[in-house]
């Protein structure tokens, strides 16, 4: 395929967009190995050494080890609960043909209209009333509730593309409803499942406001996003240590994206073909 001059602006815009993404990432990485004087004196220069001092100091000062474990625990349990609720709900809505199913699907879509800050005070009262205030258990139960609208809507669209003949063939072989969901719908919806896993992982891992209010700043319970700002000081912040701590929190995000990116690309491509 030959590209004419008409493609030149598109290529320039693509490279410009890539630069806008890479420059801040480069600045973050090189700053993680510098002192304050080096960061402000030569912000984009390469570091003079690759000493891990900033990383070890950030890890110990903010107790990031416990915070990372808390974030992994909360995120993993919330993702498992989200999938456990969203997949059966999407399966039921995808197979329904009446008005009730369409109404329930619209109810799920209403979740997009609720602003994050609007639910903060009612959520605080709910946590206090249930006795789960300052616990990780409440966040594990709360995060899937916030992710259900997007998760169900995405999975319903994927499941509706699966031919009914495949379900009928499985029924003729004696498969139960659970078996049909497990062996027919779930494997064929893996790109959609990977998509909601990645999107929800980013949301759950980076969640700050509710974790700060509900769990609190307790070093033994706080998540990594709550622990990271403790590296800032009123007397003078060491930005090298702060950026090193930020880089440490980005490693799990990069790892999860690397694992799920191919599945998500399949979901995007399949969606484009169906359109």
PyMOL commands that set and color helices and strands:
alter all, ss='L'
color gray80, all
select helices_A, chain A and resi 5-31+36-41+53-61+64-95+99-113+117-130+136-159+164-172+177-188+190-205+209-215+224-231+239-274
alter helices_A, ss='H'
color red, helices_A
deselect
rebuild
show_as cartoon
